[in-house]
Amino acid sequence: MVNEKTKIRLKETRKSWIFLLKVLFYFVLYWRYDRILDELLPIFPLFDNFLKALTFMLGGNILVSLGRILSVHFYLRKKGQDPLQSNFVLGINRIAGILNVAILTISMMFLFGIKPLEFFTSITIVAAAIALLSKDYITNMINGLIIMFSDQLSLGDIVKIGDHQGKVIDVTLLNMVLINEDSDIVMIPNSSVLTSQILNHSKQNIKKLTFEFEMKITKSLEVNQIESRLRETLNSFDTYINKNSINLKTMAIQKEGVKFKFQFLLSSPKRDKEKEIKRIINQTIIEIACDN
């Protein structure tokens, strides 16, 4: 996690230098505003609108950048040596992006000679209709911000959301993006994330593996023998498995077969070892089924 903090600090240092350059340019522009206007307005009649738009956009962007830089700085300082919640910084950046889009929109109005206050007053009814039509998108955006500032989920966590399981690689204003074990990118709407049952394996520091299978009923079928063989398969993974958690349950006895559930906890969840354990257990189950 220290590496993650270092990366964020390096990015913030670069952004701070860019911020200082923008502030310097803004003060030069503000100081020379009247002179620039007097010299170029006769040549370019619309230069007044351009200068107003540029000044507003640059000033607004500086304020947003200042708020973003201070928020990230105080957050990093507050965390100190504590684990970093990287999606907090992501949330701050998303909010800054939304505000910059709003500033750019108003700047374009200045450029085309439109008065923003009169414009927004005149389209109040239209804006209300647009808000109603796009309420699902707005809900998703709000839920996305809630997820970003939540301490329950972080970038890099291994989670199970509904039927989907994988690593959280991004949280946008519309979706949470996971990458599963097959390297498939799964995008789940933020509203679905908040209304689904979430299992966060990274927060638990343990992970439960479950294998459900069915055995045909034969005279040689013995539950104790099945459990013993599965336990023996796990002997070479003692450092990764909590042996006291190993459990074989009989879920249902049907006319032609018996349904089982085999479970245990990984005490040290590692993706490569998890895949290896799954492969060996599945192979053992197949061999037991063939023997019976």
Backbone torsions as a table, in degrees:
resi	resn	phi	psi	omega
1	MET	NA	-24.9	176.2
2	VAL	-63.2	-38.8	178.4
3	ASN	-60.0	-40.1	179.6
4	GLU	-64.0	-41.7	177.9
5	LYS	-63.7	-40.3	179.6
6	THR	-62.4	-42.9	178.7
7	LYS	-61.3	-44.5	-179.4
8	ILE	-64.4	-41.9	179.6
9	ARG	-63.6	-39.7	178.0
10	LEU	-63.4	-42.3	178.1
11	LYS	-64.3	-41.1	-179.5
12	GLU	-66.5	-33.5	177.4
13	THR	-64.1	-44.6	178.0
14	ARG	-62.8	-42.6	-179.7
15	LYS	-67.4	-30.9	178.0
16	SER	-66.8	-39.8	176.7
17	TRP	-65.0	-41.0	176.8
18	ILE	-63.2	-39.7	178.3
19	PHE	-60.6	-44.4	179.5
20	LEU	-63.2	-38.6	177.1
21	LEU	-64.2	-40.0	178.3
22	LYS	-65.2	-40.7	178.6
23	VAL	-63.3	-43.5	179.3
24	LEU	-61.7	-45.3	179.4
25	PHE	-63.9	-39.4	-179.5
26	TYR	-63.0	-43.6	-178.9
27	PHE	-68.3	-36.2	175.7
28	VAL	-64.3	-43.7	179.3
29	LEU	-64.1	-43.7	-179.8
30	TYR	-65.2	-40.2	-178.0
31	TRP	-68.3	-37.7	-176.9
32	ARG	-100.2	13.1	-173.0
33	TYR	-55.3	-54.9	-175.7
34	ASP	-63.1	-40.3	-178.2
35	ARG	-67.8	-42.9	178.0
36	ILE	-61.1	-41.8	-179.4
37	LEU	-63.6	-44.2	-179.5
38	ASP	-63.7	-35.9	-176.3
39	GLU	-79.0	-35.9	-172.5
40	LEU	-102.8	-20.1	-178.3
41	LEU	-61.1	-40.3	177.8
42	PRO	-63.9	-30.1	-179.4
43	ILE	-82.2	-43.3	-179.5
44	PHE	-120.1	100.8	-175.5
45	PRO	-58.7	-28.7	-177.8
46	LEU	-93.2	9.5	-176.3
47	PHE	-66.9	-27.2	177.8
48	ASP	-60.0	-46.4	178.3
49	ASN	-63.2	-41.0	-179.6
50	PHE	-62.9	-42.8	-178.1
51	LEU	-67.9	-39.0	176.4
52	LYS	-62.6	-44.5	-179.6
53	ALA	-63.2	-44.7	-179.2
54	LEU	-64.5	-42.3	-179.5
55	THR	-64.9	-44.5	-179.9
56	PHE	-65.2	-45.4	-177.9
57	MET	-63.1	-44.4	-178.8
58	LEU	-68.1	-42.1	178.2
59	GLY	-63.6	-44.9	178.6
60	GLY	-64.0	-42.3	179.6
61	ASN	-63.7	-36.4	178.1
62	ILE	-64.6	-43.1	179.3
63	LEU	-63.8	-43.2	178.7
64	VAL	-64.0	-44.6	-180.0
65	SER	-62.8	-40.1	178.8
66	LEU	-62.3	-45.4	178.0
67	GLY	-62.0	-40.6	-179.1
68	ARG	-67.1	-45.8	-179.1
69	ILE	-62.5	-44.1	-179.8
70	LEU	-65.7	-40.6	-179.8
71	SER	-62.2	-46.9	179.6
72	VAL	-66.1	-40.5	-179.5
73	HIS	-61.3	-48.9	-179.2
74	PHE	-68.0	-31.7	178.1
75	TYR	-66.5	-47.6	179.0
76	LEU	-62.5	-38.8	179.6
77	ARG	-67.6	-39.0	-179.9
78	LYS	-67.5	-39.1	-177.7
79	LYS	-68.2	-35.6	179.3
80	GLY	56.8	-118.5	179.0
81	GLN	-92.4	1.1	-179.6
82	ASP	-72.4	159.0	178.0
83	PRO	-58.4	140.3	-176.6
84	LEU	-89.7	134.7	174.3
85	GLN	-98.6	92.4	-170.1
86	SER	-64.7	-25.0	-178.8
87	ASN	-73.8	-14.1	172.8
88	PHE	-63.7	-46.7	177.6
89	VAL	-62.8	-38.9	177.2
90	LEU	-60.7	-42.6	178.9
91	GLY	-62.8	-42.1	177.2
92	ILE	-60.5	-42.7	179.9
93	ASN	-65.2	-37.4	178.6
94	ARG	-65.1	-43.8	178.8
95	ILE	-62.7	-42.7	177.8
96	ALA	-60.7	-39.1	178.4
97	GLY	-63.3	-42.8	178.8
98	ILE	-62.4	-44.9	-179.9
99	LEU	-64.3	-38.5	179.3
100	ASN	-66.6	-35.0	176.3
101	VAL	-65.4	-41.6	178.0
102	ALA	-63.1	-41.6	178.4
103	ILE	-64.4	-41.7	178.6
104	LEU	-62.6	-39.8	179.0
105	THR	-61.8	-45.9	179.4
106	ILE	-66.1	-36.7	178.3
107	SER	-62.2	-39.6	178.2
108	MET	-64.4	-32.8	176.2
109	MET	-64.9	-44.4	176.5
110	PHE	-59.7	-39.0	-178.4
111	LEU	-62.1	-38.8	-178.1
112	PHE	-96.4	13.3	174.5
113	GLY	74.7	22.6	179.2
114	ILE	-96.6	133.0	177.7
115	LYS	-83.7	115.7	-174.1
116	PRO	-55.6	-43.4	-177.1
117	LEU	-63.1	-45.4	178.9
118	GLU	-65.4	-38.7	-178.8
119	PHE	-63.2	-49.5	-177.7
120	PHE	-68.0	-31.5	176.6
121	THR	-67.2	-38.1	-176.5
122	SER	-73.8	-23.6	-177.1
123	ILE	-108.0	24.3	-177.6
124	THR	-57.8	-46.6	-178.4
125	ILE	-66.2	-42.8	178.6
126	VAL	-63.2	-41.8	179.8
127	ALA	-62.4	-39.1	178.1
128	ALA	-64.1	-40.7	178.5
129	ALA	-65.3	-42.2	178.3
130	ILE	-63.1	-40.2	179.2
131	ALA	-62.6	-39.7	178.3
132	LEU	-66.5	-40.8	-178.8
133	LEU	-69.9	-30.5	-176.6
134	SER	-107.4	26.2	-176.2
135	LYS	-63.9	-32.0	178.7
136	ASP	-65.0	-40.3	178.3
137	TYR	-67.0	-40.8	179.5
138	ILE	-64.8	-41.3	177.8
139	THR	-61.4	-43.1	178.4
140	ASN	-61.8	-40.7	180.0
141	MET	-64.5	-44.2	179.1
142	ILE	-64.0	-43.7	178.2
143	ASN	-63.4	-36.2	177.6
144	GLY	-61.5	-42.5	178.6
145	LEU	-66.8	-36.6	177.3
146	ILE	-61.4	-43.5	179.6
147	ILE	-64.0	-42.5	-178.0
148	MET	-61.8	-36.7	-177.4
149	PHE	-95.4	3.6	177.9
150	SER	-80.4	147.8	177.0
151	ASP	-95.8	7.7	-179.7
152	GLN	-89.0	-24.9	-179.1
153	LEU	-130.5	140.8	178.3
154	SER	-139.2	158.5	174.3
155	LEU	-61.3	135.2	-179.8
156	GLY	95.9	-10.6	179.1
157	ASP	-69.7	144.9	172.6
158	ILE	-93.2	116.2	-173.4
159	VAL	-130.9	160.5	170.7
160	LYS	-123.6	117.5	-178.9
161	ILE	-119.4	108.5	-175.3
162	GLY	62.9	-121.7	179.4
163	ASP	-93.6	-1.0	-175.6
164	HIS	-104.9	138.1	178.2
165	GLN	-134.3	139.8	179.1
166	GLY	171.8	-169.7	-179.0
167	LYS	-98.3	132.7	178.8
168	VAL	-73.8	116.2	-179.6
169	ILE	-109.1	-16.7	179.1
170	ASP	-165.2	152.7	171.8
171	VAL	-130.2	112.6	177.7
172	THR	-97.7	-178.4	178.8
173	LEU	-74.3	-9.7	179.9
174	LEU	-116.2	-36.2	-172.4
175	ASN	-135.5	157.2	163.7
176	MET	-100.4	132.2	-175.1
177	VAL	-106.9	123.2	177.4
178	LEU	-115.2	153.7	168.4
179	ILE	-119.7	121.5	-175.1
180	ASN	-89.4	-173.7	-175.8
181	GLU	-66.2	-22.5	178.6
182	ASP	-91.4	11.1	-179.1
183	SER	64.2	23.5	174.9
184	ASP	-85.9	140.9	176.4
185	ILE	-87.8	122.3	-179.2
186	VAL	-115.2	124.1	178.6
187	MET	-109.8	119.0	-177.9
188	ILE	-112.6	125.0	178.5
189	PRO	-55.2	139.9	-177.0
190	ASN	-59.2	-35.0	178.9
191	SER	-65.1	-34.3	177.8
192	SER	-71.0	-34.6	179.7
193	VAL	-61.4	-45.9	-176.0
194	LEU	-73.5	-18.9	179.7
195	THR	-102.3	2.3	-179.6
196	SER	-103.1	160.5	174.2
197	GLN	-79.2	125.9	-175.6
198	ILE	-113.8	130.1	173.9
199	LEU	-112.3	113.9	-178.0
200	ASN	-102.5	100.3	-178.3
201	HIS	-68.2	-31.2	-177.6
202	SER	-68.0	-33.9	179.3
203	LYS	-74.6	-27.3	-178.5
204	GLN	-79.4	-25.9	-172.4
205	ASN	63.1	9.6	173.3
206	ILE	-138.2	164.0	178.0
207	LYS	-145.6	135.4	179.6
208	LYS	-95.8	129.4	174.4
209	LEU	-104.2	134.2	-177.5
210	THR	-127.1	133.2	178.1
211	PHE	-126.3	116.1	177.1
212	GLU	-105.4	130.5	-178.4
213	PHE	-150.7	167.4	-177.5
214	GLU	-128.9	137.5	178.6
215	MET	-117.8	138.3	177.8
216	LYS	-70.5	139.3	-178.9
217	ILE	-73.7	118.2	176.2
218	THR	-136.8	170.4	179.4
219	LYS	-67.8	-26.9	-177.4
220	SER	-88.4	0.7	-178.1
221	LEU	-74.7	116.6	178.3
222	GLU	-129.2	125.4	-177.0
223	VAL	-64.4	-43.2	-178.9
224	ASN	-62.9	-37.3	-179.9
225	GLN	-67.7	-39.2	177.8
226	ILE	-62.5	-45.3	-179.3
227	GLU	-65.0	-39.0	179.9
228	SER	-63.3	-43.2	-179.7
229	ARG	-65.8	-39.3	178.8
230	LEU	-67.8	-37.8	177.6
231	ARG	-64.8	-41.8	179.0
232	GLU	-61.5	-35.1	179.9
233	THR	-62.8	-29.6	-176.6
234	LEU	-89.4	-0.6	-176.6
235	ASN	-60.4	-32.1	-177.2
236	SER	-80.8	0.1	-179.0
237	PHE	-119.8	33.8	-175.9
238	ASP	-56.7	-37.0	-175.7
239	THR	-75.2	-13.6	-176.9
240	TYR	-108.5	-8.6	-173.0
241	ILE	-124.5	139.3	172.1
242	ASN	-85.7	102.6	-172.8
243	LYS	-63.7	-27.6	179.7
244	ASN	-70.7	-13.7	-177.8
245	SER	-93.3	-6.2	-177.8
246	ILE	-66.8	129.3	-175.8
247	ASN	-152.4	132.0	174.8
248	LEU	-113.6	119.8	-178.9
249	LYS	-110.9	143.1	171.8
250	THR	-93.1	110.7	-174.1
251	MET	-83.8	-39.0	-178.2
252	ALA	-161.1	141.5	175.1
253	ILE	-111.5	113.0	-177.8
254	GLN	-109.3	-178.7	-175.1
255	LYS	-63.6	-41.0	-174.6
256	GLU	-108.8	-10.4	-177.4
257	GLY	-162.2	170.5	179.4
258	VAL	-119.9	131.4	178.9
259	LYS	-95.6	130.1	-179.3
260	PHE	-119.3	157.1	171.2
261	LYS	-133.6	120.4	-179.2
262	PHE	-109.5	124.1	-175.0
263	GLN	-134.2	151.7	171.8
264	PHE	-164.1	163.3	-178.6
265	LEU	-103.6	139.6	172.3
266	LEU	-88.4	120.1	-179.9
267	SER	-79.3	-22.3	178.8
268	SER	-136.3	82.3	-174.2
269	PRO	-66.5	113.5	174.3
270	LYS	-129.1	133.5	-170.2
271	ARG	-62.3	-41.3	-178.7
272	ASP	-66.9	-41.7	178.4
273	LYS	-68.7	-35.9	178.6
274	GLU	-61.1	-43.5	178.1
275	LYS	-62.5	-42.0	-179.5
276	GLU	-64.2	-43.4	179.5
277	ILE	-63.8	-43.2	179.2
278	LYS	-59.8	-43.4	-178.3
279	ARG	-63.5	-43.0	-178.0
280	ILE	-69.5	-41.3	178.7
281	ILE	-63.8	-44.5	178.9
282	ASN	-61.6	-40.3	178.4
283	GLN	-64.4	-39.7	179.1
284	THR	-64.7	-41.0	178.7
285	ILE	-62.2	-41.0	178.2
286	ILE	-63.2	-42.5	179.7
287	GLU	-64.8	-41.4	178.1
288	ILE	-62.4	-41.9	179.5
289	ALA	-64.1	-38.7	-179.9
290	CYS	-69.8	-37.2	-179.9
291	ASP	-66.1	-28.6	-178.9
292	ASN	-90.3	NA	NA
